């Protein structure tokens, strides 16, 4: 007998809103669960670096020093080794 569990390591869902003039990204957590959220620079390997995580359960505003195609937002639950959900709002966009 085999069981397939697709939700062994869930990732939080969230929405983003970008304000280019103030260099901020507003983040809204869909579930209202306690999560970490941070901006980061995505490297060629796909991993992110930079930005200090903030704890939130509803929303957060992230200030970004530079609007670059490699800027992403990562969100993940507060337990150890939680899967990270990354969105990169500028990846396919011309910023100039």
Biopython code that builds the backbone (N, CA, C, O; Angstrom):
import numpy as np
from Bio.PDB.StructureBuilder import StructureBuilder

atoms = [
    (1, "UNK", "N", (0.841, -1.172, 0.000)),
    (1, "UNK", "CA", (0.000, 0.000, 0.000)),
    (1, "UNK", "C", (0.891, 1.241, 0.000)),
    (1, "UNK", "O", (1.766, 1.372, 0.856)),
    (2, "UNK", "N", (0.678, 2.149, -0.946)),
    (2, "UNK", "CA", (1.473, 3.365, -1.074)),
    (2, "UNK", "C", (0.574, 4.591, -0.975)),
    (2, "UNK", "O", (-0.559, 4.597, -1.455)),
    (3, "UNK", "N", (1.104, 5.613, -0.347)),
    (3, "UNK", "CA", (0.396, 6.885, -0.249)),
    (3, "UNK", "C", (1.262, 7.965, -0.866)),
    (3, "UNK", "O", (2.474, 8.001, -0.653)),
    (4, "UNK", "N", (0.642, 8.831, -1.620)),
    (4, "UNK", "CA", (1.348, 9.964, -2.180)),
    (4, "UNK", "C", (0.818, 11.222, -1.504)),
    (4, "UNK", "O", (-0.363, 11.546, -1.623)),
    (5, "UNK", "N", (1.686, 11.923, -0.801)),
    (5, "UNK", "CA", (1.295, 13.144, -0.110)),
    (5, "UNK", "C", (1.933, 14.323, -0.831)),
    (5, "UNK", "O", (3.151, 14.496, -0.786)),
    (6, "UNK", "N", (1.122, 15.128, -1.489)),
    (6, "UNK", "CA", (1.654, 16.226, -2.289)),
    (6, "UNK", "C", (1.951, 17.475, -1.469)),
    (6, "UNK", "O", (2.655, 18.365, -1.947)),
    (7, "UNK", "N", (1.439, 17.562, -0.261)),
    (7, "UNK", "CA", (1.621, 18.768, 0.535)),
    (7, "UNK", "C", (2.546, 18.543, 1.724)),
    (7, "UNK", "O", (2.302, 19.086, 2.802)),
    (8, "UNK", "N", (3.600, 17.755, 1.550)),
    (8, "UNK", "CA", (4.513, 17.484, 2.643)),
    (8, "UNK", "C", (5.261, 18.735, 3.085)),
    (8, "UNK", "O", (5.547, 18.902, 4.271)),
    (9, "UNK", "N", (5.574, 19.594, 2.159)),
    (9, "UNK", "CA", (6.308, 20.811, 2.486)),
    (9, "UNK", "C", (5.627, 21.996, 1.795)),
    (9, "UNK", "O", (6.084, 22.446, 0.744)),
    (10, "UNK", "N", (4.555, 22.495, 2.372)),
    (10, "UNK", "CA", (3.784, 23.567, 1.717)),
    (10, "UNK", "C", (4.556, 24.881, 1.679)),
    (10, "UNK", "O", (5.427, 25.138, 2.509)),
    (11, "UNK", "N", (4.216, 25.693, 0.703)),
    (11, "UNK", "CA", (4.785, 27.033, 0.569)),
    (11, "UNK", "C", (3.647, 28.034, 0.682)),
    (11, "UNK", "O", (2.565, 27.791, 0.147)),
    (12, "UNK", "N", (3.864, 29.155, 1.366)),
    (12, "UNK", "CA", (2.793, 30.142, 1.496)),
    (12, "UNK", "C", (2.506, 30.844, 0.171)),
    (12, "UNK", "O", (3.416, 31.109, -0.614)),
    (13, "UNK", "N", (1.235, 31.139, -0.064)),
    (13, "UNK", "CA", (0.845, 31.919, -1.233)),
    (13, "UNK", "C", (0.787, 33.386, -0.840)),
    (13, "UNK", "O", (0.421, 33.730, 0.283)),
    (14, "UNK", "N", (1.154, 34.245, -1.787)),
    (14, "UNK", "CA", (1.138, 35.669, -1.510)),
    (14, "UNK", "C", (1.027, 36.463, -2.804)),
    (14, "UNK", "O", (1.283, 35.948, -3.892)),
    (15, "UNK", "N", (0.640, 37.725, -2.664)),
    (15, "UNK", "CA", (0.549, 38.620, -3.805)),
    (15, "UNK", "C", (1.501, 39.795, -3.596)),
    (15, "UNK", "O", (1.817, 40.172, -2.468)),
    (16, "UNK", "N", (1.944, 40.357, -4.712)),
    (16, "UNK", "CA", (2.891, 41.478, -4.690)),
    (16, "UNK", "C", (2.289, 42.693, -5.375)),
    (16, "UNK", "O", (1.476, 42.572, -6.292)),
    (17, "UNK", "N", (2.700, 43.853, -4.916)),
    (17, "UNK", "CA", (2.360, 45.110, -5.564)),
    (17, "UNK", "C", (3.623, 45.975, -5.538)),
    (17, "UNK", "O", (4.173, 46.240, -4.469)),
    (18, "UNK", "N", (4.078, 46.410, -6.704)),
    (18, "UNK", "CA", (5.331, 47.152, -6.824)),
    (18, "UNK", "C", (5.058, 48.647, -6.974)),
    (18, "UNK", "O", (4.195, 49.051, -7.753)),
    (19, "UNK", "N", (5.791, 49.458, -6.230)),
    (19, "UNK", "CA", (5.763, 50.911, -6.383)),
    (19, "UNK", "C", (7.179, 51.335, -6.781)),
    (19, "UNK", "O", (8.060, 51.467, -5.931)),
    (20, "UNK", "N", (7.383, 51.544, -8.074)),
    (20, "UNK", "CA", (8.731, 51.858, -8.579)),
    (20, "UNK", "C", (9.237, 53.197, -8.078)),
    (20, "UNK", "O", (10.431, 53.335, -7.814)),
    (21, "UNK", "N", (8.367, 54.188, -7.937)),
    (21, "UNK", "CA", (8.834, 55.514, -7.532)),
    (21, "UNK", "C", (9.376, 55.525, -6.101)),
    (21, "UNK", "O", (10.320, 56.260, -5.806)),
    (22, "UNK", "N", (8.793, 54.723, -5.214)),
    (22, "UNK", "CA", (9.294, 54.662, -3.831)),
    (22, "UNK", "C", (10.232, 53.479, -3.597)),
    (22, "UNK", "O", (10.744, 53.299, -2.492)),
    (23, "UNK", "N", (10.457, 52.668, -4.644)),
    (23, "UNK", "CA", (11.304, 51.471, -4.560)),
    (23, "UNK", "C", (10.843, 50.550, -3.434)),
    (23, "UNK", "O", (11.636, 50.133, -2.589)),
    (24, "UNK", "N", (9.546, 50.241, -3.440)),
    (24, "UNK", "CA", (8.992, 49.340, -2.434)),
    (24, "UNK", "C", (8.147, 48.260, -3.103)),
    (24, "UNK", "O", (7.610, 48.436, -4.196)),
    (25, "UNK", "N", (8.057, 47.145, -2.401)),
    (25, "UNK", "CA", (7.163, 46.061, -2.800)),
    (25, "UNK", "C", (6.267, 45.759, -1.616)),
    (25, "UNK", "O", (6.748, 45.439, -0.529)),
    (26, "UNK", "N", (4.965, 45.862, -1.828)),
    (26, "UNK", "CA", (3.987, 45.493, -0.801)),
    (26, "UNK", "C", (3.635, 44.030, -0.992)),
    (26, "UNK", "O", (3.354, 43.587, -2.105)),
    (27, "UNK", "N", (3.652, 43.287, 0.102)),
    (27, "UNK", "CA", (3.409, 41.853, 0.070)),
    (27, "UNK", "C", (2.206, 41.543, 0.954)),
    (27, "UNK", "O", (2.120, 42.018, 2.086)),
    (28, "UNK", "N", (1.280, 40.746, 0.432)),
    (28, "UNK", "CA", (0.107, 40.339, 1.204)),
    (28, "UNK", "C", (0.080, 38.818, 1.285)),
    (28, "UNK", "O", (0.110, 38.133, 0.262)),
    (29, "UNK", "N", (0.023, 38.296, 2.506)),
    (29, "UNK", "CA", (-0.026, 36.844, 2.738)),
    (29, "UNK", "C", (-1.465, 36.384, 2.548)),
    (29, "UNK", "O", (-2.373, 36.915, 3.187)),
    (30, "UNK", "N", (-1.685, 35.395, 1.670)),
    (30, "UNK", "CA", (-3.040, 34.944, 1.398)),
    (30, "UNK", "C", (-3.683, 34.225, 2.575)),
    (30, "UNK", "O", (-4.878, 34.390, 2.818)),
    (31, "UNK", "N", (-2.916, 33.434, 3.304)),
    (31, "UNK", "CA", (-3.492, 32.592, 4.356)),
    (31, "UNK", "C", (-3.587, 33.272, 5.709)),
    (31, "UNK", "O", (-4.401, 32.870, 6.540)),
    (32, "UNK", "N", (-2.777, 34.289, 5.951)),
    (32, "UNK", "CA", (-2.736, 34.920, 7.263)),
    (32, "UNK", "C", (-1.869, 34.177, 8.257)),
    (32, "UNK", "O", (-1.834, 34.533, 9.435)),
    (33, "UNK", "N", (-1.159, 33.137, 7.798)),
    (33, "UNK", "CA", (-0.248, 32.388, 8.675)),
    (33, "UNK", "C", (1.020, 33.198, 8.918)),
    (33, "UNK", "O", (1.364, 34.072, 8.123)),
    (34, "UNK", "N", (1.714, 32.907, 10.014)),
    (34, "UNK", "CA", (2.965, 33.576, 10.342)),
    (34, "UNK", "C", (4.058, 33.097, 9.379)),
    (34, "UNK", "O", (4.286, 31.895, 9.242)),
    (35, "UNK", "N", (4.730, 34.043, 8.716)),
    (35, "UNK", "CA", (5.753, 33.723, 7.721)),
    (35, "UNK", "C", (6.915, 34.696, 7.831)),
    (35, "UNK", "O", (6.814, 35.747, 8.463)),
    (36, "UNK", "N", (8.021, 34.321, 7.199)),
    (36, "UNK", "CA", (9.134, 35.233, 6.961)),
    (36, "UNK", "C", (9.013, 35.724, 5.521)),
    (36, "UNK", "O", (8.615, 34.973, 4.631)),
    (37, "UNK", "N", (9.358, 36.989, 5.302)),
    (37, "UNK", "CA", (9.377, 37.538, 3.949)),
    (37, "UNK", "C", (10.601, 38.437, 3.834)),
    (37, "UNK", "O", (10.958, 39.135, 4.783)),
    (38, "UNK", "N", (11.245, 38.417, 2.661)),
    (38, "UNK", "CA", (12.410, 39.256, 2.430)),
    (38, "UNK", "C", (12.581, 39.491, 0.936)),
    (38, "UNK", "O", (12.125, 38.699, 0.112)),
    (39, "UNK", "N", (13.253, 40.603, 0.598)),
    (39, "UNK", "CA", (13.692, 40.799, -0.774)),
    (39, "UNK", "C", (15.084, 40.187, -0.877)),
    (39, "UNK", "O", (15.780, 40.036, 0.127)),
    (40, "UNK", "N", (15.484, 39.836, -2.095)),
    (40, "UNK", "CA", (16.811, 39.251, -2.285)),
    (40, "UNK", "C", (17.241, 39.436, -3.729)),
    (40, "UNK", "O", (16.430, 39.767, -4.594)),
    (41, "UNK", "N", (18.519, 39.219, -3.979)),
    (41, "UNK", "CA", (19.068, 39.219, -5.332)),
    (41, "UNK", "C", (19.238, 37.765, -5.762)),
    (41, "UNK", "O", (19.937, 36.992, -5.108)),
    (42, "UNK", "N", (18.594, 37.403, -6.865)),
    (42, "UNK", "CA", (18.705, 36.033, -7.370)),
    (42, "UNK", "C", (20.011, 35.886, -8.142)),
    (42, "UNK", "O", (20.325, 36.691, -9.019)),
    (43, "UNK", "N", (20.758, 34.853, -7.804)),
    (43, "UNK", "CA", (22.017, 34.564, -8.484)),
    (43, "UNK", "C", (21.775, 33.610, -9.647)),
    (43, "UNK", "O", (20.676, 33.074, -9.792)),
    (44, "UNK", "N", (22.785, 33.397, -10.471)),
    (44, "UNK", "CA", (22.658, 32.486, -11.611)),
    (44, "UNK", "C", (22.252, 31.086, -11.182)),
    (44, "UNK", "O", (21.578, 30.379, -11.930)),
    (45, "UNK", "N", (22.654, 30.682, -9.993)),
    (45, "UNK", "CA", (22.329, 29.349, -9.487)),
    (45, "UNK", "C", (20.857, 29.219, -9.096)),
    (45, "UNK", "O", (20.369, 28.115, -8.854)),
    (46, "UNK", "N", (20.150, 30.357, -9.036)),
    (46, "UNK", "CA", (18.755, 30.346, -8.616)),
    (46, "UNK", "C", (18.571, 30.644, -7.143)),
    (46, "UNK", "O", (17.450, 30.874, -6.689)),
    (47, "UNK", "N", (19.666, 30.644, -6.388)),
    (47, "UNK", "CA", (19.600, 30.959, -4.962)),
    (47, "UNK", "C", (19.568, 32.470, -4.765)),
    (47, "UNK", "O", (20.016, 33.231, -5.622)),
    (48, "UNK", "N", (19.039, 32.882, -3.642)),
    (48, "UNK", "CA", (18.928, 34.304, -3.329)),
    (48, "UNK", "C", (19.863, 34.691, -2.199)),
    (48, "UNK", "O", (20.163, 33.891, -1.313)),
    (49, "UNK", "N", (20.323, 35.952, -2.251)),
    (49, "UNK", "CA", (21.127, 36.478, -1.150)),
    (49, "UNK", "C", (20.743, 37.936, -0.915)),
    (49, "UNK", "O", (20.241, 38.615, -1.811)),
    (50, "UNK", "N", (20.988, 38.399, 0.302)),
    (50, "UNK", "CA", (20.674, 39.775, 0.654)),
    (50, "UNK", "C", (19.316, 39.898, 1.304)),
    (50, "UNK", "O", (18.500, 38.977, 1.255)),
    (51, "UNK", "N", (19.085, 41.035, 1.906)),
    (51, "UNK", "CA", (17.800, 41.302, 2.531)),
    (51, "UNK", "C", (17.593, 40.516, 3.811)),
    (51, "UNK", "O", (17.817, 39.306, 3.847)),
    (52, "UNK", "N", (17.167, 41.203, 4.859)),
    (52, "UNK", "CA", (16.900, 40.551, 6.147)),
    (52, "UNK", "C", (15.429, 40.152, 6.220)),
    (52, "UNK", "O", (14.560, 40.951, 5.870)),
    (53, "UNK", "N", (15.133, 38.932, 6.669)),
    (53, "UNK", "CA", (13.736, 38.500, 6.768)),
    (53, "UNK", "C", (12.956, 39.305, 7.805)),
    (53, "UNK", "O", (13.476, 39.675, 8.858)),
    (54, "UNK", "N", (11.703, 39.560, 7.477)),
    (54, "UNK", "CA", (10.751, 40.166, 8.404)),
    (54, "UNK", "C", (9.695, 39.116, 8.717)),
    (54, "UNK", "O", (9.366, 38.291, 7.865)),
    (55, "UNK", "N", (9.170, 39.143, 9.919)),
    (55, "UNK", "CA", (8.090, 38.237, 10.285)),
    (55, "UNK", "C", (6.763, 38.970, 10.123)),
    (55, "UNK", "O", (6.607, 40.103, 10.578)),
    (56, "UNK", "N", (5.811, 38.312, 9.470)),
    (56, "UNK", "CA", (4.490, 38.892, 9.296)),
    (56, "UNK", "C", (3.453, 37.788, 9.171)),
    (56, "UNK", "O", (3.794, 36.635, 8.908)),
    (57, "UNK", "N", (2.193, 38.138, 9.359)),
    (57, "UNK", "CA", (1.123, 37.170, 9.122)),
    (57, "UNK", "C", (0.035, 37.777, 8.243)),
    (57, "UNK", "O", (-0.932, 37.092, 7.910)),
    (58, "UNK", "N", (0.166, 39.016, 7.870)),
    (58, "UNK", "CA", (-0.818, 39.659, 6.997)),
    (58, "UNK", "C", (-0.163, 40.346, 5.799)),
    (58, "UNK", "O", (-0.416, 39.992, 4.648)),
    (59, "UNK", "N", (0.694, 41.347, 6.094)),
    (59, "UNK", "CA", (1.297, 42.108, 5.008)),
    (59, "UNK", "C", (2.608, 42.741, 5.465)),
    (59, "UNK", "O", (2.898, 42.837, 6.658)),
    (60, "UNK", "N", (3.385, 43.167, 4.476)),
    (60, "UNK", "CA", (4.658, 43.837, 4.754)),
    (60, "UNK", "C", (4.993, 44.726, 3.569)),
    (60, "UNK", "O", (4.553, 44.479, 2.446)),
    (61, "UNK", "N", (5.774, 45.758, 3.833)),
    (61, "UNK", "CA", (6.298, 46.623, 2.776)),
    (61, "UNK", "C", (7.813, 46.501, 2.814)),
    (61, "UNK", "O", (8.447, 46.785, 3.830)),
    (62, "UNK", "N", (8.380, 46.077, 1.697)),
    (62, "UNK", "CA", (9.823, 45.865, 1.593)),
    (62, "UNK", "C", (10.448, 47.008, 0.812)),
    (62, "UNK", "O", (10.030, 47.289, -0.311)),
    (63, "UNK", "N", (11.438, 47.668, 1.386)),
    (63, "UNK", "CA", (12.186, 48.724, 0.694)),
    (63, "UNK", "C", (13.366, 48.094, -0.020)),
    (63, "UNK", "O", (14.133, 47.335, 0.573)),
    (64, "UNK", "N", (13.505, 48.417, -1.303)),
    (64, "UNK", "CA", (14.528, 47.810, -2.140)),
    (64, "UNK", "C", (15.533, 48.880, -2.544)),
    (64, "UNK", "O", (15.129, 49.932, -3.039)),
    (65, "UNK", "N", (16.836, 48.646, -2.349)),
    (65, "UNK", "CA", (17.813, 49.672, -2.693)),
    (65, "UNK", "C", (17.932, 49.933, -4.199)),
    (65, "UNK", "O", (18.159, 51.071, -4.609)),
    (66, "UNK", "N", (17.782, 48.894, -5.023)),
    (66, "UNK", "CA", (17.941, 49.036, -6.472)),
    (66, "UNK", "C", (16.886, 48.184, -7.177)),
    (66, "UNK", "O", (16.669, 47.029, -6.814)),
    (67, "UNK", "N", (16.239, 48.758, -8.181)),
    (67, "UNK", "CA", (15.287, 48.001, -8.990)),
    (67, "UNK", "C", (16.050, 47.316, -10.114)),
    (67, "UNK", "O", (16.393, 47.944, -11.116)),
    (68, "UNK", "N", (16.307, 46.045, -9.945)),
    (68, "UNK", "CA", (17.073, 45.257, -10.907)),
    (68, "UNK", "C", (16.287, 44.015, -11.301)),
    (68, "UNK", "O", (15.450, 43.547, -10.530)),
    (69, "UNK", "N", (16.540, 43.475, -12.486)),
    (69, "UNK", "CA", (15.837, 42.262, -12.900)),
    (69, "UNK", "C", (16.058, 41.071, -11.969)),
    (69, "UNK", "O", (15.245, 40.147, -11.946)),
    (70, "UNK", "N", (17.153, 41.085, -11.197)),
    (70, "UNK", "CA", (17.453, 39.961, -10.305)),
    (70, "UNK", "C", (16.819, 40.106, -8.920)),
    (70, "UNK", "O", (17.008, 39.233, -8.072)),
    (71, "UNK", "N", (16.071, 41.188, -8.668)),
    (71, "UNK", "CA", (15.414, 41.366, -7.374)),
    (71, "UNK", "C", (14.199, 40.446, -7.291)),
    (71, "UNK", "O", (13.352, 40.426, -8.185)),
    (72, "UNK", "N", (14.134, 39.690, -6.204)),
    (72, "UNK", "CA", (13.028, 38.770, -5.969)),
    (72, "UNK", "C", (12.502, 38.955, -4.550)),
    (72, "UNK", "O", (13.118, 39.626, -3.722)),
    (73, "UNK", "N", (11.363, 38.352, -4.293)),
    (73, "UNK", "CA", (10.790, 38.298, -2.952)),
    (73, "UNK", "C", (10.663, 36.832, -2.581)),
    (73, "UNK", "O", (10.134, 36.036, -3.357)),
    (74, "UNK", "N", (11.142, 36.471, -1.403)),
    (74, "UNK", "CA", (11.005, 35.107, -0.883)),
    (74, "UNK", "C", (10.096, 35.128, 0.329)),
    (74, "UNK", "O", (10.198, 36.004, 1.188)),
    (75, "UNK", "N", (9.206, 34.152, 0.385)),
    (75, "UNK", "CA", (8.349, 33.987, 1.556)),
    (75, "UNK", "C", (8.391, 32.522, 1.965)),
    (75, "UNK", "O", (8.384, 31.624, 1.124)),
    (76, "UNK", "N", (8.437, 32.298, 3.294)),
    (76, "UNK", "CA", (8.470, 30.927, 3.782)),
    (76, "UNK", "C", (7.955, 30.887, 5.215)),
    (76, "UNK", "O", (8.016, 31.875, 5.947)),
    (77, "UNK", "N", (7.442, 29.708, 5.597)),
    (77, "UNK", "CA", (6.928, 29.536, 6.946)),
    (77, "UNK", "C", (8.065, 29.601, 7.959)),
    (77, "UNK", "O", (9.229, 29.437, 7.593)),
    (78, "UNK", "N", (7.743, 29.838, 9.216)),
    (78, "UNK", "CA", (8.747, 30.090, 10.247)),
    (78, "UNK", "C", (9.380, 28.834, 10.829)),
    (78, "UNK", "O", (10.279, 28.940, 11.663)),
    (79, "UNK", "N", (8.942, 27.655, 10.421)),
    (79, "UNK", "CA", (9.566, 26.451, 10.964)),
    (79, "UNK", "C", (10.874, 26.140, 10.231)),
    (79, "UNK", "O", (11.080, 26.599, 9.108)),
    (80, "UNK", "N", (11.738, 25.376, 10.854)),
    (80, "UNK", "CA", (13.058, 25.046, 10.327)),
    (80, "UNK", "C", (12.958, 24.328, 8.985)),
    (80, "UNK", "O", (12.145, 23.419, 8.816)),
    (81, "UNK", "N", (13.793, 24.746, 8.033)),
    (81, "UNK", "CA", (13.900, 24.148, 6.700)),
    (81, "UNK", "C", (12.618, 24.227, 5.880)),
    (81, "UNK", "O", (12.360, 23.347, 5.058)),
    (82, "UNK", "N", (11.821, 25.252, 6.085)),
    (82, "UNK", "CA", (10.598, 25.430, 5.298)),
    (82, "UNK", "C", (10.952, 25.743, 3.840)),
    (82, "UNK", "O", (11.941, 26.425, 3.571)),
    (83, "UNK", "N", (10.144, 25.245, 2.906)),
    (83, "UNK", "CA", (10.330, 25.561, 1.488)),
    (83, "UNK", "C", (10.058, 27.037, 1.248)),
    (83, "UNK", "O", (9.153, 27.621, 1.842)),
    (84, "UNK", "N", (10.847, 27.624, 0.378)),
    (84, "UNK", "CA", (10.706, 29.044, 0.078)),
    (84, "UNK", "C", (9.953, 29.243, -1.225)),
    (84, "UNK", "O", (10.175, 28.533, -2.205)),
    (85, "UNK", "N", (9.062, 30.217, -1.218)),
    (85, "UNK", "CA", (8.289, 30.567, -2.403)),
    (85, "UNK", "C", (8.832, 31.895, -2.911)),
    (85, "UNK", "O", (8.715, 32.918, -2.236)),
    (86, "UNK", "N", (9.421, 31.878, -4.094)),
    (86, "UNK", "CA", (10.108, 33.050, -4.638)),
    (86, "UNK", "C", (9.349, 33.594, -5.839)),
    (86, "UNK", "O", (8.908, 32.841, -6.708)),
    (87, "UNK", "N", (9.202, 34.929, -5.875)),
    (87, "UNK", "CA", (8.642, 35.620, -7.030)),
    (87, "UNK", "C", (9.594, 36.748, -7.405)),
    (87, "UNK", "O", (10.112, 37.455, -6.541)),
    (88, "UNK", "N", (9.815, 36.903, -8.710)),
    (88, "UNK", "CA", (10.748, 37.912, -9.208)),
    (88, "UNK", "C", (9.993, 38.863, -10.137)),
    (88, "UNK", "O", (9.898, 38.610, -11.338)),
    (89, "UNK", "N", (9.453, 39.960, -9.586)),
    (89, "UNK", "CA", (8.562, 40.820, -10.369)),
    (89, "UNK", "C", (9.228, 41.583, -11.508)),
    (89, "UNK", "O", (8.528, 42.054, -12.404)),
    (90, "UNK", "N", (10.540, 41.722, -11.509)),
    (90, "UNK", "CA", (11.228, 42.495, -12.547)),
    (90, "UNK", "C", (11.972, 41.619, -13.557)),
    (90, "UNK", "O", (12.635, 42.146, -14.451)),
    (91, "UNK", "N", (11.878, 40.328, -13.434)),
    (91, "UNK", "CA", (12.690, 39.402, -14.236)),
    (91, "UNK", "C", (12.533, 39.653, -15.737)),
    (91, "UNK", "O", (13.538, 39.730, -16.444)),
    (92, "UNK", "N", (11.326, 39.781, -16.236)),
    (92, "UNK", "CA", (11.093, 39.913, -17.680)),
    (92, "UNK", "C", (10.621, 41.316, -18.051)),
    (92, "UNK", "O", (9.869, 41.497, -19.008)),
    (93, "UNK", "N", (11.072, 42.300, -17.285)),
    (93, "UNK", "CA", (10.578, 43.656, -17.473)),
    (93, "UNK", "C", (11.738, 44.611, -17.743)),
    (93, "UNK", "O", (12.806, 44.490, -17.143)),
    (94, "UNK", "N", (11.521, 45.552, -18.641)),
    (94, "UNK", "CA", (12.504, 46.606, -18.874)),
    (94, "UNK", "C", (12.303, 47.677, -17.803)),
    (94, "UNK", "O", (11.210, 48.229, -17.675)),
    (95, "UNK", "N", (13.341, 47.971, -17.041)),
    (95, "UNK", "CA", (13.228, 48.907, -15.935)),
    (95, "UNK", "C", (13.692, 50.312, -16.297)),
    (95, "UNK", "O", (13.597, 51.223, -15.475)),
    (96, "UNK", "N", (14.186, 50.498, -17.503)),
    (96, "UNK", "CA", (14.708, 51.827, -17.877)),
    (96, "UNK", "C", (13.922, 52.424, -19.005)),
    (96, "UNK", "O", (14.221, 53.533, -19.447)),
]
sb = StructureBuilder()
sb.init_structure("model")
sb.init_model(0)
sb.init_chain("A")
sb.init_seg("    ")
for serial, (resi, resn, name, xyz) in enumerate(atoms, 1):
    if name == "N":
        sb.init_residue(resn, " ", resi, " ")
    sb.init_atom(name, np.array(xyz, "f"), 0.0, 1.0, " ", f" {name:<3s}", serial, name[0])
structure = sb.get_structure()
